[in-house]
Amino acid sequence: MERPAWAPRSIDISVPSVSRIYDFFLGGCHNFEVDRQAARRAMEFMPGLPKIMQANRAFTRRAVRYAAAEGITQFLDIGSGIPTFGNVHEVAQQASPGARVVYVDHDPVAVAHSQAVLEGNEHADVVAADLLKPQEILASPQVQRLIDPERPVALLLVAILHFVEDDDDPYAAVAELRDACAPGSMLILTHASYEGIPLPPERAEGAVDVYEDIRNPLIMRSREDIARFFEGYDMVEPGLVPMPRWRPETAPEDEDPYAFSGFAGVGTAA
């Protein structure tokens, strides 16, 4: 397999990546054939996976605009993935010129492309780090430069926590990040779940097995378990709901049924 010029030499292009599969589902071009093969296998069980990813992106844009309207000018996007149209910094800085954005991802392709996209943008940067090491994120030069810990920040955990197994205690990582943020900060979150998928669970499990096969287990939590990530936050109306039902700009009834898979919510820290 020939290595594209944009692919960092440090990555193994024969191994699928969650962020590159996500990029493929969104119609991006920064993915390899091994990623496309895994995505197509998953779509054999859940053909609506691209619709779910698009619903994630649409929710994120609405939530960022909401946070900006509430006066938040700092955004920390962990598990940000490969840049696509309508990224957080574009939405945030359009809504609030001068808004500061730090992206965090552990995928070298996502980091490299974020660096390229953000070149010349003094109010946005990217950190190569892992959600499970909050202190490394918070102590990074990029966060230290752009995020004022004394002011509210919007913490984005969009489509990332379902890739963290219970044994790694994602609740503790989220709580540590929450405690490091100033009062009035927000948590913007989406999470996969069997609830809402327009398929029998045993059929959807086939797609989950594909992620297991590529050593990126997809943890399908219940609504109750997802709500636990919002401990210490006051939920913003309408609460924890399917993505198209969170402050929609168009009629939810017009959405593809797959868009209602999983849950989305925004909370404000006391």
N, C-alpha and C positions, 0 to 999 in steps of 0.2 A: 504494500500500500504506500503510495507516494505521499509524503508529508507536505501539506499546503504551506505556503510561505507564512501564513498567519498563525500557524500552530507552534507554540513554544517547544523547543527541543526537549524539555524536561518531561513532557507528557507521553504516555503510552497510547498511541492512536489505535491500538488493537483492542482496547478495553472501553466498553461503553461508559458514558458519563451522564448522570442525572441532569445536569444543567444543559448539556448538549442535546439530550433527548427532548427536554423542555423547549429548547430553541427550535428544534425540528417541528414540534407540535404547533409552535407559533408561526411557522412559515419562515424561520430564519435560515441562514446559509452557513452558519459556523458550527457544523456538525459533520461527523464522518459516517462512512457507510455502516460501520459497526453500530453507531448510535441509531441510524435509520432502521437497521434490521431489528434492533430491540424494540423500537417504537412501533414498527409494523406488527411485530409479534403481539405486543400488548393490545394493539388496536383490533386484532383478530377477536379478542374477547370483549373489548370495550371500544367500539368504533367511534364513540363520541369523545374520546380523550382530548383531541384538539379543542373542542367546545368548552371543556372544563378549564383548560389552560387559558383560553381567551376570556372566560368569565372571571378567572383570577386576576388577569391584567386589568379588566374593566373595573372590577371592585377596587383594586389598588389605586387606580386613578381617581375614582370618586372619593375614597378615604383620604388620600393625600390632599385633595382640594378641600375636603371638610376640615382637616387639621389646619391647613393654611388659613381658612376662613375663621377658625377659632383662635388665630393669633400665633400658632406654632411656626417657627421659622428654622427649626433644626430637625433633620431627618436622618435616622440611622437604620439602614436597610440591610439586614443580615440574611444571607442566603439569596443575594440579589440576582445571581445568574448572569447570563450573557445579555448585553444591552440590546434592546429592541426599541422600536418606535414607541414614544410615550413613556419613557423611563421616568423614574421618580424625580430626578433632578429637573427634567424638562417641565413636568407638571407643577412641581413645587415652585420653581423659579419663575414660571409664567404667572402663577397665582400670587406669589410673593417675591418680587425681585430682590435678590440678595440672599434668598434662603440658602441655607448650608446643608449639604447632603454628603454623607459618607456611606459608601457601599462596602459590604463585607462578603467575601466568598472564599472558599478554599479550593475552587477549581481554577487551575492556572489559565485556562482559556478564558474563563469569565473575567478574571482579574486583568489579563492582558488586553482584552477588548474594552473593558471599562476604562483602563488607562488611556487607550487611544481615543475613545469617545470624549473623555473629560479633558483632554489636552487643551490648555489655555483657559479652562474654567477654574478660576481661583476659589470658587465657593463650593467645589465638589471634588471628592477624591475617593480612592478605593483602598481597602486593606485586605491583604491575604491572611485570613484567620478563620478559626472554627467557632461556631456557636457555642460549643461546649467548653470553651475557654474564654469566658466573658472578660476576665481581667486583662488578657492579652489584647482583646479588642479595645477595651477602654483606655489602656495604657499606650496604644499605638500612636505614633506621631501625627497621623492623619486625624484621629479623633481628638487628640489633644489640641490640634491647631484649629479645628473647625467647630467642635461641639463644646459649648459652655455648660458645664455641669450644674451651674446655678440657675439655668433657665430650662423650661420644659422642652422636651424632645419627643418626636414621634418615632417610636420603635416599630419597625416593620419586620414581621416574621411571616412572610407570605409563602405558602407552599414549601415550608422547610421542616417544620416540626414533625410531620408525618414520615420523615426520613431518620428520625432519632428514636431508637428503641428505648423501652422503659428501663432497661438495665443501665442505660447511660443517664438516666434521670433528667429528662428535658425540663421537668417542672422546676428543678433546682436552678438550672441555667437561666430560665425565664425570670424566676424570682430574684436572682442575683442582679440581672440587668434592670429589673424594676426598681430594686432598692438603690441602684446607682443613679437613677434618674430623678430629676427635681419634681416636686409636686406639680400637678397639672400636666405631666407628660402623658402621652397616649400609647397604647398598644394597638397595632393594626395587624390582624392575624387571619389567615385562612388555613384550613386543615381538611385533609381527605377523610371520608367516612363512607361506610356502606350505606348509610342512611341517605336517601334521596336519589341513589343511582337507579335509573330506569331499567334495571336488569335483575334477575335472580342473583342472590349473593354468591352462589356457587359459580355462576358465569363470571362475575366480576373478579372472583378469586383467581381466575386464570391470568388476568392482567397483573394482579399483585404478585403472582408466582414469577412473572417475567422479571420484575424488579428484584425478587429474591435471587433469581438465577444470576443476575449481574452484580450481586453482592451489595445491593443498595435496597435493603428491605423497606417496603412501604407499609407503614403501620396505620391501619384503618381504625381510628378511635371513634368511640361513641360521642354523641353531642355532650353528654354529661362529662366525659373525660376531657373533651376539648375545652369545656367551660372552666375547668380547673386552672387552665393557663391564665385566666383573668382574675385569679385571687389577688386582692389588693387594688383592684380597679373597679370603678363604677361603669357599668355598661352603658354605652350610648345607644339611644333608640335607633333601630328596632331590636337591639339585642343581638344574640348569636343566631343567625339565620342563613338559609341558602344564599349564595353570593348574589344572584339577581334580585333578591328581596331586600338588600341593604341599600336604602336610600336610592332607589332606581331612578334613572333619567328617562327610561322608556318603559313601556308596559311589560312587567315580568311575564305575562301570559304569552308574549311574542317570542320569548327566549326558547332556545333548543332545550328539550327535557334534560339533556346531560349537564347543562349549566347549573342545575340545582343539586348536583352531587357535592357532598361535603358542606362545610359551614364557614362563615365569615363573620367577623365582629370587630368592633372598636371599643376600647375601654379607656377611661381617664383615671389617672392615679390621684388619690386624695392628697 
